[in-house]
C-alpha cells in the first residue's frame, strides 16, 4: 500500500509537469503574439493549473509539432480576433479553430513560390480556395444599402489610436460565400519589430518564416486595395500600431477609388 501511495504521488507530479510543458509549447507555437482581447483567452483560465483542459492536450501537442516541423506559417496572435471576436469588422472564421486553420494553410502551400508580394517586402499573400465557408465581408454601396452604413472611432487593439471606420451591420445584410481566401503574411522579423515597438514580448515567436496576421474572404484571387485609413495608420509608425511603411500617394488614391464605392460588413 505504501508503494502504491508513493507511485501515485510520482505519477501526479509527472502529469502536472507534462501538462505545463505541453501548454507552454503549444502557446509558443500557435499564439506567439496575443494582444488585447486575444490575451483574455488564456487569462480567463487562470483559476485552473493549466491553460488547456487535459482532454485537449494531445490534440494541441500534435498540432504544435505539425506546425513547427518544416512549415512556412504560424498563426500570429493578431489574427485570433477573426476567430473569437464577434464584433470584428472583416472576415469571421467560425467553422474551424485558429490552429487548425494554420495547419491547413501549411498543407495547401508547401513552397515559397506560392507567395505573392504584398505592399512591403515583409508582407506576402497566399491565395487559397475558401475551405472554411467564410462569407465576403465587403459589399458594393448601392442606393438600397447606403442607409445601413454606420461609423465610429475604433481601435483594433488597446494600444492603437482609434480611427474613423464605417461598416454595414452584418445582421442587416445577407452576405454571400466567397470563392477565395487571401491569407496575409508578415515576416517573423517584422512581427518581432512591431511587438517590441508596442512593448509586447517577442520571446515566444517561433522560428518559422511567416506569421498569418489576417485573412480576407473575397471573390478575386489577387490582393484588393488596403483601406485608406489602414495606410495612414501604417504611416504613423510601429509605436501607434502601424507597420512604419511610408504612404504612397498613387496607392492611396487607388485605395480611395475602391473604398469610395465599397463598405465592409461587421
MARSEMAR-995947 format. One record per residue: residue in three letters; residue number from 1; x, y, z of N, C-alpha, C in turn. Coordinates in steps of 0.001 Angstrom, whole numbers, plus 500000, padded with zeros to 6 digits. Example, Ala and Ser with C-alpha at 12.3 -4.5 7.8 and 13.67 -1.06 7.14 Angstrom:
<gulo 'ALA' 1 <513190 494310 507800> <512300 495500 507800> <513200 496700 507800>>
<gulo 'SER' 2 <512850 497750 507080> <513670 498940 507140> <512900 500030 507870>>
***
This chain:
<gulo 'UNK' 1 <500837 498787 500000> <500000 500000 500000> <500875 501268 500000>>
<gulo 'UNK' 2 <501958 501197 500815> <502888 502330 500853> <503482 502617 499472>>
<gulo 'UNK' 3 <503852 501537 498760> <504418 501696 497421> <503399 502290 496459>>
<gulo 'UNK' 4 <502138 501920 496590> <501083 502467 495725> <500930 503968 495946>>
<gulo 'UNK' 5 <500993 504376 497230> <500865 505800 497540> <502013 506590 496909>>
<gulo 'UNK' 6 <503249 506062 497087> <504417 506724 496502> <504289 506802 494985>>
<gulo 'UNK' 7 <503807 505718 494378> <503641 505679 492918> <502634 506707 492452>>
<gulo 'UNK' 8 <501545 506864 493171> <500521 507835 492792> <501052 509265 492879>>
<gulo 'UNK' 9 <501830 509533 493939> <502400 510875 494081> <503344 511178 492922>>
<gulo 'UNK' 10 <504184 510231 492567> <505125 510402 491459> <504387 510620 490145>>
<gulo 'UNK' 11 <503368 509812 489907> <502601 509931 488658> <501919 511283 488573>>
<gulo 'UNK' 12 <501399 511756 489720> <500728 513050 489732> <501671 514170 489350>>
<gulo 'UNK' 13 <502912 514123 489890> <503885 515162 489558> <504266 515122 488089>>
<gulo 'UNK' 14 <504420 513930 487543> <504780 513783 486124> <503699 514368 485233>>
<gulo 'UNK' 15 <502432 514053 485541> <501318 514556 484728> <501241 516063 484806>>
<gulo 'UNK' 16 <501377 516618 486042> <501295 518069 486207> <502376 518781 485405>>
<gulo 'UNK' 17 <503623 518253 485505> <504711 518869 484743> <504493 518704 483245>>
<gulo 'UNK' 18 <503950 517563 482846> <503694 517326 481421> <502659 518286 480880>>
<gulo 'UNK' 19 <501598 518516 481663> <500549 519450 481250> <501121 520848 481074>>
<gulo 'UNK' 20 <501929 521282 482049> <502523 522620 481972> <503432 522750 480762>>
<gulo 'UNK' 21 <504228 521720 480508> <505157 521766 479374> <504414 521819 478057>>
<gulo 'UNK' 22 <503365 520992 477943> <502587 520976 476705> <501898 522302 476486>>
<gulo 'UNK' 23 <501306 522846 477553> <500628 524128 477418> <501576 525215 476984>>
<gulo 'UNK' 24 <502772 525249 477573> <503762 526259 477216> <504211 526109 475772>>
<gulo 'UNK' 25 <504493 524887 475359> <504944 524651 473977> <503868 525017 472989>>
<gulo 'UNK' 26 <502628 524676 473305> <501521 524961 472396> <501328 526456 472231>>
<gulo 'UNK' 27 <501367 527197 473348> <501172 528640 473251> <502284 529289 472441>>
<gulo 'UNK' 28 <503524 528805 472607> <504634 529408 471876> <504480 529232 470375>>
<gulo 'UNK' 29 <503988 528061 469950> <503885 527787 468514> <502635 528410 467919>>
<gulo 'UNK' 30 <501476 528235 468588> <500210 528631 467978> <499903 530101 468146>>
<gulo 'UNK' 31 <500177 530668 469318> <499758 532027 469598> <500914 532840 470182>>
<gulo 'UNK' 32 <501939 533113 469396> <503120 533793 469914> <502890 535235 470293>>
<gulo 'UNK' 33 <501891 535888 469687> <501672 537293 469985> <500197 537500 470292>>
<gulo 'UNK' 34 <499848 537468 471564> <498465 537675 471964> <498321 539076 472487>>
<gulo 'UNK' 35 <497386 539848 471886> <497225 541242 472265> <495762 541522 472513>>
<gulo 'UNK' 36 <495502 542546 473351> <494138 542987 473571> <493229 541869 474018>>
<gulo 'UNK' 37 <492102 541738 473307> <491109 540743 473683> <491634 539326 473530>>
<gulo 'UNK' 38 <492591 539149 472601> <493115 537805 472401> <493776 537265 473665>>
<gulo 'UNK' 39 <494436 538134 474427> <495144 537676 475608> <494190 537091 476638>>
<gulo 'UNK' 40 <492929 537546 476655> <491970 537072 477647> <491643 535602 477467>>
<gulo 'UNK' 41 <491930 535045 476294> <491688 533620 476070> <492457 532802 477092>>
<gulo 'UNK' 42 <493669 533240 477382> <494496 532496 478315> <494268 532941 479750>>
<gulo 'UNK' 43 <494097 534243 479975> <493934 534727 481334> <492633 534247 481959>>
<gulo 'UNK' 44 <491621 533990 481153> <490345 533543 481684> <490441 532153 482291>>
<gulo 'UNK' 45 <491524 531448 482012> <491710 530098 482543> <492603 530091 483777>>
<gulo 'UNK' 46 <492846 531256 484380> <493811 531329 485467> <493369 530588 486713>>
<gulo 'UNK' 47 <492089 530254 486841> <491626 529550 488018> <492013 528088 487999>>
<gulo 'UNK' 48 <492506 527604 486870> <492965 526221 486779> <494475 526196 486755>>
<gulo 'UNK' 49 <495061 525013 486931> <496516 524902 486962> <497120 524836 485577>>
<gulo 'UNK' 50 <496264 524650 484538> <496761 524566 483167> <495962 525499 482290>>
<gulo 'UNK' 51 <496566 526017 481231> <495856 526889 480308> <494910 526096 479427>>
<gulo 'UNK' 52 <495075 524817 479335> <494259 523987 478470> <493688 522833 479271>>
<gulo 'UNK' 53 <492499 522382 478922> <491929 521201 479544> <492750 519980 479144>>
<gulo 'UNK' 54 <492909 519061 480059> <493758 517903 479784> <493243 517073 478628>>
<gulo 'UNK' 55 <491927 517109 478366> <491377 516316 477266> <491835 516816 475918>>
<gulo 'UNK' 56 <492331 518068 475859> <492755 518648 474587> <494265 518631 474409>>
<gulo 'UNK' 57 <494994 518167 475418> <496450 518283 475391> <497069 517547 474210>>
<gulo 'UNK' 58 <496663 516315 473996> <497262 515529 472916> <496995 516155 471563>>
<gulo 'UNK' 59 <495770 516688 471371> <495441 517336 470110> <496291 518574 469908>>
<gulo 'UNK' 60 <496418 519409 470954> <497191 520631 470836> <498659 520329 470578>>
<gulo 'UNK' 61 <499208 519339 471270> <500607 518989 471084> <500858 518480 469682>>
<gulo 'UNK' 62 <499929 517687 469153> <500062 517177 467793> <500071 518322 466802>>
<gulo 'UNK' 63 <499194 519314 467008> <499141 520477 466122> <500437 521260 466187>>
<gulo 'UNK' 64 <500972 521455 467383> <502212 522216 467533> <503350 521552 466789>>
<gulo 'UNK' 65 <503482 520252 466935> <504566 519544 466266> <504443 519633 464763>>
<gulo 'UNK' 66 <503190 519538 464272> <502965 519622 462829> <503380 520980 462288>>
<gulo 'UNK' 67 <503021 522036 463017> <503292 523375 462532> <504762 523731 462597>>
<gulo 'UNK' 68 <505483 523202 463550> <506870 523591 463712> <507825 522719 462908>>
<gulo 'UNK' 69 <507307 521708 462232> <508145 520746 461536> <508299 521133 460064>>
<gulo 'UNK' 70 <509151 522118 459787> <509476 522489 458419> <508387 523210 457662>>
<gulo 'UNK' 71 <507432 523850 458337> <506368 524560 457665> <506714 526034 457484>>
<gulo 'UNK' 72 <505933 526710 456659> <506206 528106 456332> <505490 529088 457246>>
<gulo 'UNK' 73 <504356 528674 457850> <503485 529626 458521> <503173 529243 459966>>
<gulo 'UNK' 74 <502986 530262 460798> <502424 530077 462129> <501284 531076 462309>>
<gulo 'UNK' 75 <500408 530819 463244> <499270 531693 463499> <499680 532790 464475>>
<gulo 'UNK' 76 <499749 534018 463991> <500096 535132 464850> <498894 535531 465704>>
<gulo 'UNK' 77 <499152 535949 466936> <498074 536277 467855> <497162 537390 467361>>
<gulo 'UNK' 78 <497684 538277 466515> <496873 539383 465999> <495686 538886 465188>>
<gulo 'UNK' 79 <495819 537709 464585> <494763 537167 463733> <493663 536473 464528>>
<gulo 'UNK' 80 <493890 536213 465808> <492917 535454 466600> <491558 536127 466689>>
<gulo 'UNK' 81 <491521 537455 466589> <490250 538175 466684> <489274 537743 465599>>
<gulo 'UNK' 82 <489790 537255 464479> <488895 536801 463415> <488218 535480 463756>>
<gulo 'UNK' 83 <488738 534792 464749> <488176 533514 465170> <487328 533636 466435>>
<gulo 'UNK' 84 <487584 534640 467277> <486918 534661 468581> <486217 535967 468935>>
<gulo 'UNK' 85 <486296 536988 468079> <485691 538278 468392> <484483 538520 467478>>
<gulo 'UNK' 86 <483289 538403 468053> <482062 538535 467264> <481875 539945 466715>>
<gulo 'UNK' 87 <482574 540929 467276> <482425 542314 466821> <483473 542692 465767>>
<gulo 'UNK' 88 <484306 541728 465376> <485365 542028 464410> <484778 542479 463078>>
<gulo 'UNK' 89 <485329 543570 462533> <484880 544081 461242> <485742 543492 460132>>
<gulo 'UNK' 90 <485278 542439 459548> <486031 541771 458493> <485637 540312 458432>>
<gulo 'UNK' 91 <486469 539508 457807> <486174 538086 457647> <486172 537387 459003>>
<gulo 'UNK' 92 <485049 536773 459348> <484953 535960 460559> <485087 534495 460159>>
<gulo 'UNK' 93 <485854 533725 460946> <486042 532299 460698> <485536 531547 461916>>
<gulo 'UNK' 94 <484449 530819 461742> <483778 530174 462870> <483649 528666 462713>>
<gulo 'UNK' 95 <484078 528124 461582> <483899 526690 461327> <485154 525872 461621>>
<gulo 'UNK' 96 <486227 526540 462039> <487493 525849 462267> <488289 526655 463285>>
<gulo 'UNK' 97 <489122 525995 464071> <489931 526700 465058> <491109 527394 464384>>
<gulo 'UNK' 98 <491695 528343 465083> <492837 529081 464534> <494012 528156 464252>>
<gulo 'UNK' 99 <494281 527240 465185> <495420 526345 464975> <495189 525389 463812>>
<gulo 'UNK' 100 <493945 524903 463663> <493631 524008 462544> <493706 524753 461215>>
<gulo 'UNK' 101 <493337 526030 461242> <493433 526845 460033> <494880 526954 459570>>
<gulo 'UNK' 102 <495781 527224 460513> <497197 527347 460157> <497753 526037 459620>>
<gulo 'UNK' 103 <497350 524937 460225> <497795 523625 459737> <497337 523410 458299>>
<gulo 'UNK' 104 <496090 523764 458001> <495537 523564 456660> <496273 524422 455624>>
<gulo 'UNK' 105 <496561 525666 455970> <497276 526538 455033> <498669 525990 454757>>
<gulo 'UNK' 106 <499313 525440 455784> <500617 524810 455572> <500517 523612 454648>>
<gulo 'UNK' 107 <499415 522876 454727> <499212 521736 453839> <499000 522190 452396>>
<gulo 'UNK' 108 <498301 523313 452208> <497973 523796 450866> <499140 524516 450202>>
<gulo 'UNK' 109 <500032 525081 451009> <501154 525850 450471> <502460 525290 451011>>
<gulo 'UNK' 110 <503211 524650 450170> <504448 523995 450584> <505701 524706 450079>>
<gulo 'UNK' 111 <505539 525710 449233> <506695 526348 448614> <506586 527861 448676>>
<gulo 'UNK' 112 <507728 528527 448804> <507741 529992 448796> <507328 530529 447431>>
<gulo 'UNK' 113 <507344 529686 446414> <506917 530109 445084> <505427 530438 445054>>
<gulo 'UNK' 114 <504681 529929 446045> <503249 530199 446120> <502947 531561 446732>>
<gulo 'UNK' 115 <503946 532217 447293> <503745 533505 447951> <503711 534637 446923>>
<gulo 'UNK' 116 <502792 535558 447132> <502675 536732 446269> <503111 537972 447051>>
<gulo 'UNK' 117 <503757 538909 446359> <504253 540114 447014> <503121 540959 447563>>
<gulo 'UNK' 118 <503368 541581 448718> <502407 542478 449331> <502835 543920 449188>>
<gulo 'UNK' 119 <502347 544774 450093> <502601 546205 449973> <503999 546606 450429>>
<gulo 'UNK' 120 <504717 545672 451051> <506083 545925 451512> <506858 544618 451441>>
<gulo 'UNK' 121 <508201 544672 451463> <508987 543436 451368> <508680 542412 452449>>
<gulo 'UNK' 122 <508246 542862 453628> <507961 541933 454727> <506550 541352 454664>>
<gulo 'UNK' 123 <505768 541768 453682> <504378 541314 453557> <504204 540435 452321>>
<gulo 'UNK' 124 <503561 539288 452509> <503262 538387 451402> <501807 537930 451499>>
<gulo 'UNK' 125 <501338 537318 450409> <499971 536796 450362> <499989 535362 449854>>
<gulo 'UNK' 126 <499056 534574 450357> <498772 533252 449810> <497285 533215 449500>>
<gulo 'UNK' 127 <496936 532844 448285> <495534 532774 447886> <495132 531308 447751>>
<gulo 'UNK' 128 <494120 530923 448526> <493642 529538 448518> <492131 529548 448357>>
<gulo 'UNK' 129 <491590 528425 447935> <490139 528316 447857> <489536 528406 449251>>
<gulo 'UNK' 130 <488343 528935 449322> <487659 529155 450595> <487232 527818 451197>>
<gulo 'UNK' 131 <488058 527257 452093> <487780 525949 452679> <487067 526050 454029>>
<gulo 'UNK' 132 <486723 527288 454446> <486072 527470 455747> <484643 527994 455627>>
<gulo 'UNK' 133 <484160 528182 454397> <482795 528670 454208> <482605 530123 454607>>
<gulo 'UNK' 134 <483683 530912 454625> <483596 532314 455027> <482848 533136 453982>>
<gulo 'UNK' 135 <482098 534092 454451> <481365 534981 453551> <482189 536224 453265>>
<gulo 'UNK' 136 <481918 536845 452134> <482649 538047 451759> <482280 539181 452707>>
<gulo 'UNK' 137 <483273 539837 453315> <482983 540895 454285> <482854 542283 453669>>
<gulo 'UNK' 138 <482833 542361 452341> <482768 543646 451648> <481654 543615 450608>>
<gulo 'UNK' 139 <480885 544690 450534> <479820 544790 449538> <479913 546140 448836>>
<gulo 'UNK' 140 <479403 546175 447635> <479356 547434 446899> <478228 548303 447444>>
<gulo 'UNK' 141 <478494 549593 447557> <477480 550526 448071> <476457 550814 446975>>
<gulo 'UNK' 142 <475200 550655 447330> <474089 550904 446394> <473055 551801 447065>>
<gulo 'UNK' 143 <472087 552241 446285> <471006 553052 446850> <470198 552253 447874>>
<gulo 'UNK' 144 <470175 550933 447718> <469398 550090 448630> <470068 549877 449983>>
<gulo 'UNK' 145 <471411 549939 450020> <472069 549637 451295> <472811 550807 451936>>
<gulo 'UNK' 146 <472927 551932 451240> <473730 553035 451800> <473136 553609 453082>>
<gulo 'UNK' 147 <471836 553460 453267> <471217 553948 454502> <471576 553081 455710>>
<gulo 'UNK' 148 <472162 551908 455457> <472532 550994 456545> <473934 551272 457092>>
<gulo 'UNK' 149 <474694 552123 456409> <476088 552362 456792> <476166 553093 458137>>
<gulo 'UNK' 150 <477021 552578 459021> <477292 553193 460315> <478773 553556 460403>>
<gulo 'UNK' 151 <479103 554438 461336> <480505 554838 461510> <480808 555062 462985>>
<gulo 'UNK' 152 <482081 554914 463333> <482531 555127 464715> <484046 555160 464728>>
<gulo 'UNK' 153 <484606 555716 465804> <486048 555678 466002> <486392 554389 466739>>
<gulo 'UNK' 154 <487259 553581 466131> <487604 552290 466709> <489101 552030 466615>>
<gulo 'UNK' 155 <489613 551256 467579> <490995 550791 467568> <490984 549274 467527>>
<gulo 'UNK' 156 <491923 548684 466813> <491984 547228 466696> <492530 546583 467957>>
<gulo 'UNK' 157 <493383 547309 468674> <493929 546824 469939> <493943 547991 470921>>
<gulo 'UNK' 158 <494043 547712 472228> <494032 548791 473226> <495158 549808 473066>>
<gulo 'UNK' 159 <496255 549434 472431> <497399 550330 472311> <497392 551166 471031>>
<gulo 'UNK' 160 <496456 550907 470148> <496385 551657 468899> <495530 552908 469057>>
<gulo 'UNK' 161 <495780 553893 468202> <494930 555073 468162> <493606 554732 467479>>
<gulo 'UNK' 162 <492482 555143 468051> <491191 554931 467374> <491138 555744 466078>>
<gulo 'UNK' 163 <490597 555141 465047> <490450 555830 463766> <489005 555687 463295>>
<gulo 'UNK' 164 <488589 556591 462418> <487217 556577 461935> <487006 555423 460955>>
<gulo 'UNK' 165 <486023 554602 461217> <485697 553479 460343> <484203 553501 460018>>
<gulo 'UNK' 166 <483854 552803 458944> <482437 552688 458600> <482145 551256 458182>>
<gulo 'UNK' 167 <480886 550852 458343> <480507 549478 458059> <478993 549372 457957>>
<gulo 'UNK' 168 <478550 548226 457435> <477137 547859 457462> <476997 546700 458446>>
<gulo 'UNK' 169 <476107 546779 459420> <475935 545667 460363> <475625 544367 459624>>
<gulo 'UNK' 170 <476347 543320 459975> <476210 542047 459271> <474803 541475 459373>>
<gulo 'UNK' 171 <474105 541779 460462> <472754 541234 460622> <471721 542006 459810>>
<gulo 'UNK' 172 <472167 543055 459126> <471257 543845 458294> <471412 543531 456807>>
<gulo 'UNK' 173 <472392 542664 456485> <472676 542405 455078> <473089 540944 454916>>
<gulo 'UNK' 174 <472534 540298 453912> <472836 538881 453682> <474107 538751 452840>>
<gulo 'UNK' 175 <475173 538315 453479> <476455 538165 452789> <476497 536848 452018>>
<gulo 'UNK' 176 <477301 536819 450965> <477447 535619 450145> <478793 534944 450435>>
<gulo 'UNK' 177 <478834 533625 450274> <480079 532896 450500> <481099 533268 449423>>
<gulo 'UNK' 178 <482305 533540 449859> <483369 533963 448951> <484020 532760 448273>>
<gulo 'UNK' 179 <484720 533018 447170> <485390 531949 446425> <486793 531666 446968>>
<gulo 'UNK' 180 <487467 532701 447458> <488870 532558 447850> <489125 533139 449243>>
<gulo 'UNK' 181 <490279 532775 449775> <490805 533378 450993> <492154 534007 450678>>
<gulo 'UNK' 182 <492287 535271 451010> <493576 535947 450917> <494218 535866 452297>>
<gulo 'UNK' 183 <495214 534994 452430> <495911 534811 453706> <497095 535772 453716>>
<gulo 'UNK' 184 <497039 536771 454585> <498048 537826 454613> <499129 537475 455625>>
<gulo 'UNK' 185 <500368 537599 455194> <501518 537162 455990> <502470 538323 456267>>
<gulo 'UNK' 186 <503048 538310 457471> <504161 539191 457801> <505357 538304 458130>>
<gulo 'UNK' 187 <506535 538778 457797> <507742 538026 458123> <507919 537958 459635>>
<gulo 'UNK' 188 <508596 536923 460076> <508869 536768 461504> <509620 537985 462047>>
<gulo 'UNK' 189 <510564 538517 461272> <511351 539661 461704> <510475 540898 461904>>
<gulo 'UNK' 190 <509519 541124 460995> <508633 542278 461119> <507733 542151 462342>>
<gulo 'UNK' 191 <507233 540945 462592> <506373 540723 463757> <507148 540992 465046>>
<gulo 'UNK' 192 <508400 540587 465074> <509235 540838 466255> <509437 542344 466447>>
<gulo 'UNK' 193 <509733 543066 465363> <509949 544511 465457> <508703 545231 465951>>
<gulo 'UNK' 194 <507529 544872 465412> <506300 545523 465824> <505940 545183 467269>>
<gulo 'UNK' 195 <506202 543959 467672> <505933 543556 469051> <506763 544382 470025>>
<gulo 'UNK' 196 <508038 544552 469733> <508913 545326 470600> <508507 546798 470633>>
<gulo 'UNK' 197 <508093 547338 469481> <507685 548738 469415> <506438 549009 470246>>
<gulo 'UNK' 198 <505572 547988 470392> <504341 548110 471173> <504510 547560 472586>>
<gulo 'UNK' 199 <505762 547353 472999> <506084 546858 474351> <505465 545499 474631>>
<gulo 'UNK' 200 <505432 544638 473602> <504974 543270 473783> <506179 542341 473685>>
<gulo 'UNK' 201 <506170 541278 474447> <507271 540331 474416> <507330 539606 473075>>
<gulo 'UNK' 202 <508539 539443 472565> <508744 538716 471309> <509457 537393 471550>>
<gulo 'UNK' 203 <509599 537024 472808> <510370 535827 473148> <509724 534539 472647>>
<gulo 'UNK' 204 <508391 534523 472577> <507700 533285 472238> <507381 533140 470748>>
<gulo 'UNK' 205 <507853 534075 469928> <507593 533964 468489> <508430 532824 467926>>
<gulo 'UNK' 206 <507791 531832 467299> <508513 530632 466859> <509447 530898 465688>>
<gulo 'UNK' 207 <510372 529996 465500> <511346 530110 464416> <510746 529550 463131>>
<gulo 'UNK' 208 <509706 530232 462643> <509001 529872 461415> <508942 531146 460572>>
<gulo 'UNK' 209 <509190 531080 459259> <509422 532291 458459> <508287 533311 458428>>
<gulo 'UNK' 210 <507020 532831 458345> <505915 533757 458096> <504781 533559 459093>>
<gulo 'UNK' 211 <504256 534691 459591> <503123 534652 460504> <501849 535075 459801>>
<gulo 'UNK' 212 <500765 534352 460030> <499452 534716 459470> <498874 535827 460337>>
<gulo 'UNK' 213 <498758 537033 459768> <498286 538170 460556> <496854 538584 460200>>
<gulo 'UNK' 214 <496332 538078 459078> <494962 538414 458698> <494494 537477 457591>>
<gulo 'UNK' 215 <493173 537326 457488> <492567 536502 456435> <491395 537271 455851>>
<gulo 'UNK' 216 <491347 537369 454537> <490249 538065 453870> <489538 537114 452917>>
<gulo 'UNK' 217 <488233 536993 453083> <487420 536218 452140> <487019 537147 450994>>
<gulo 'UNK' 218 <487198 536690 449748> <486912 537527 448598> <486700 536658 447365>>
<gulo 'UNK' 219 <486233 537280 446288> <485955 536538 445061> <487097 536618 444057>>
<gulo 'UNK' 220 <488110 537405 444370> <489229 537578 443451> <490479 536884 444001>>
<gulo 'UNK' 221 <491244 536191 443133> <492473 535523 443584> <493676 536457 443544>>
<gulo 'UNK' 222 <493475 537707 443930> <494561 538680 443983> <494245 539699 445077>>
<gulo 'UNK' 223 <495236 540476 445422> <495089 541424 446529> <494142 542560 446165>>
<gulo 'UNK' 224 <493227 542871 447097> <492355 544030 446952> <493001 545226 447657>>
<gulo 'UNK' 225 <492630 546457 447271> <493261 547633 447889> <493046 547676 449401>>
<gulo 'UNK' 226 <494090 547997 450109> <494017 548220 451549> <493156 549458 451814>>
<gulo 'UNK' 227 <492447 549455 452933> <491628 550626 453250> <492508 551853 453481>>
<gulo 'UNK' 228 <492064 553045 453048> <492877 554260 453199> <493315 554512 454644>>
<gulo 'UNK' 229 <492415 554274 455601> <492742 554543 456994> <493827 553592 457498>>
<gulo 'UNK' 230 <493873 552385 456936> <494930 551434 457312> <496282 551912 456799>>
<gulo 'UNK' 231 <496293 552471 455580> <497529 553041 455048> <498036 554173 455930>>
<gulo 'UNK' 232 <497109 555008 456401> <497505 556121 457258> <498052 555618 458586>>
<gulo 'UNK' 233 <497406 554600 459162> <497889 554044 460420> <499293 553463 460246>>
<gulo 'UNK' 234 <499514 552762 459149> <500839 552206 458895> <501901 553307 458817>>
<gulo 'UNK' 235 <501529 554424 458209> <502483 555520 458054> <502812 556192 459387>>
<gulo 'UNK' 236 <501950 556044 460387> <502197 556631 461709> <503366 555961 462415>>
<gulo 'UNK' 237 <503635 554696 462060> <504767 554001 462664> <504370 552874 463583>>
<gulo 'UNK' 238 <505333 552059 463943> <505094 550875 464774> <504578 551236 466163>>
<gulo 'UNK' 239 <505005 552398 466685> <504594 552783 468032> <503095 553026 468140>>
<gulo 'UNK' 240 <502438 553326 467027> <500995 553573 467022> <500209 552402 466436>>
<gulo 'UNK' 241 <500879 551256 466285> <500186 550074 465793> <500298 549858 464301>>
<gulo 'UNK' 242 <501055 550716 463605> <501243 550561 462162> <502511 549786 461852>>
<gulo 'UNK' 243 <502795 549664 460574> <503977 548918 460141> <505180 549809 459887>>
<gulo 'UNK' 244 <504955 551122 459798> <506052 552043 459534> <506312 552284 458066>>
<gulo 'UNK' 245 <505464 551743 457192> <505651 551933 455748> <505105 553299 455334>>
<gulo 'UNK' 246 <505905 554049 454612> <505515 555381 454162> <504332 555318 453203>>
<gulo 'UNK' 247 <503446 556283 453319> <502267 556333 452459> <502661 556739 451044>>
<gulo 'UNK' 248 <502188 555961 450063> <502407 556284 448651> <501122 556880 448087>>
<gulo 'UNK' 249 <501217 558067 447528> <500027 558788 447074> <499243 557991 446020>>
<gulo 'UNK' 250 <499955 557387 445068> <499266 556654 443995> <498497 555452 444559>>
<gulo 'UNK' 251 <499117 554742 445518> <498447 553607 446143> <497252 554079 446974>>
<gulo 'UNK' 252 <497419 555203 447624> <496330 555756 448433> <495138 556133 447563>>
<gulo 'UNK' 253 <495411 556765 446434> <494334 557166 445532> <493634 555950 444939>>
<gulo 'UNK' 254 <494407 554892 444674> <493813 553639 444193> <492893 553047 445259>>
<gulo 'UNK' 255 <493327 553115 446491> <492514 552617 447598> <491220 553416 447738>>
<gulo 'UNK' 256 <491337 554727 447669> <490149 555590 447790> <489143 555285 446681>>
<gulo 'UNK' 257 <489641 555075 445463> <488753 554788 444335> <487922 553533 444581>>
<gulo 'UNK' 258 <488541 552522 445233> <487815 551276 445518> <486873 551438 446699>>
<gulo 'UNK' 259 <487381 551978 447805> <486592 552028 449032> <485567 553159 449049>>
<gulo 'UNK' 260 <485624 554049 448061> <484560 555045 447936> <483245 554385 447559>>
<gulo 'UNK' 261 <483351 553234 446877> <482139 552548 446406> <481918 551192 447089>>
<gulo 'UNK' 262 <482700 550891 448119> <482550 549623 448835> <482581 549880 450341>>
<gulo 'UNK' 263 <482007 548943 451092> <481958 549080 452536> <482017 547689 453166>>
<gulo 'UNK' 264 <482706 547559 454296> <482762 546244 454949> <481506 545920 455721>>
<gulo 'UNK' 265 <481263 544644 455917> <480200 544172 456789> <480819 543824 458144>>
<gulo 'UNK' 266 <480110 544098 459208> <480645 543795 460539> <479495 543521 461507>>
***
